[in-house]
């Protein structure tokens, strides 16, 4: 068989430009695009790809990435060099860019947020073709994440971008990946072919790759069983059926999705975004909502053995700096399922008859999002909280939260596993222009100190203090870390190992059946 066919939840929006979609939509271009560093498909350990590694100066401001000299762009656009790194970043920092990290990157580079590219001279040193040096305005102990496949920083060709108007070159973007882009049909599929020549990193076993965009899990299962697809993402309740029908199921090598609930509009009284009408500014309300959720039932019914309950603030893990062992002791009592206690808390908070809140629902890869929302409706209704649910496209929802138009809204959020420092700067940062899920002056002070701190012990203390605030204030609704499931046809595929980060990926490593 020459074509490998996979099926995945449709991206929103679909685009051939990596700068116009969220990072978890990257599967649209991962087959033909590479990053400086990427997470290995077998174990999730970050490793060099277009860069051979990285070095950090003691003050945390200078990052040096030696580059490979054997990576070539598709369609004849030449070898990859440091000039392509700078050109790619200039593209991603445009005003039109939808990448979530734009302002964060500008801050690191010392660029005023209102300024547009090009990046000022000296920030990105490209004097050596096979080495790129970043001279940051602020220390950043985790800058290599910025250049990794956690974020949408696929390397583009400077030569291609300068060869034709944007509207022309963006239709067929040249990458350095194992597969070369052929075509996309919006709403239906994207097709790739094996890149010509010998690939610098991995030669794929299949001559062609196609990803079909299919929203309904039951349809993806039917396509797998009918031979119309060979690898599909499936929720727990359908992966069992796939096994019964002779299919194999692969779990991602990382907990690819962290699922937690957000209670939007949590701001200190002194902040401009503060809205006194937001019901969960009251800590007892936040505690009640957490105690209304039966986490054990949710995990068992929706994920089975592919999910692990979060027992601390979301994005803090025992293996990371900042972990507080006391959370493990306190979680069972503080976040227990107790609807009667939840009712009493709501009554004491001034809501003996409950209240109505808006709840937003949108598709995210790797989770049974409709079933999760339906369960949430039942849990909260049982304690007197009525949900007005609106189902919408993620791209529409993103437009709201980027304008801070989420006060009083609840929703389930998924994020890729990351370090607590990176995620804190992303979700709880007053200086960001979006995603301010929970913001306080205390948390902000610790975060700003963390940014300029390189001492590992001090960073641990700051991160633990930040985690303590989220945990003991019931700032979020921690739920699970999920390993996404991919069912595959063993007559076509003998092995599929993937991190699962940002949707279906690592397809160049698929081992065909003999």
Secondary structure as UniProt FT lines:
FT   STRAND          3..8
FT   HELIX           18..20
FT   HELIX           23..28
FT   TURN            29..32
FT   STRAND          37..39
FT   TURN            41..43
FT   STRAND          46..48
FT   STRAND          55..56
FT   TURN            58..59
FT   STRAND          62..67
FT   HELIX           74..76
FT   HELIX           82..92
FT   TURN            95..96
FT   TURN            100..101
FT   HELIX           102..109
FT   TURN            113..114
FT   TURN            121..123
FT   STRAND          124..125
FT   TURN            129..130
FT   STRAND          131..135
FT   TURN            141..142
FT   HELIX           143..146
FT   TURN            149..150
FT   HELIX           158..163
FT   HELIX           166..169
FT   HELIX           170..172
FT   STRAND          179..185
FT   TURN            186..188
FT   STRAND          189..194
FT   STRAND          208..213
FT   HELIX           217..225
FT   TURN            226..227
FT   STRAND          231..234
FT   HELIX           236..244
FT   TURN            245..246
FT   STRAND          248..251
FT   STRAND          257..263
FT   STRAND          266..267
FT   TURN            269..270
FT   TURN            272..273
FT   TURN            276..277
FT   HELIX           279..281
FT   HELIX           283..292
FT   HELIX           295..298
FT   HELIX           299..303
FT   HELIX           304..306
FT   STRAND          307..309
FT   TURN            314..315
FT   TURN            318..319
FT   TURN            321..322
FT   HELIX           326..334
FT   HELIX           339..348
FT   TURN            349..350
FT   TURN            352..353
FT   STRAND          355..361
FT   TURN            365..366
FT   HELIX           369..381
FT   TURN            382..384
FT   STRAND          385..391
FT   HELIX           394..401
FT   TURN            402..408
FT   STRAND          409..415
FT   HELIX           420..427
FT   TURN            430..431
FT   STRAND          438..439
FT   HELIX           441..451
FT   HELIX           456..472
FT   TURN            473..474
FT   STRAND          476..482
FT   STRAND          485..488
FT   TURN            490..492
FT   STRAND          493..495
FT   TURN            501..502
FT   HELIX           507..509
FT   STRAND          511..512
//
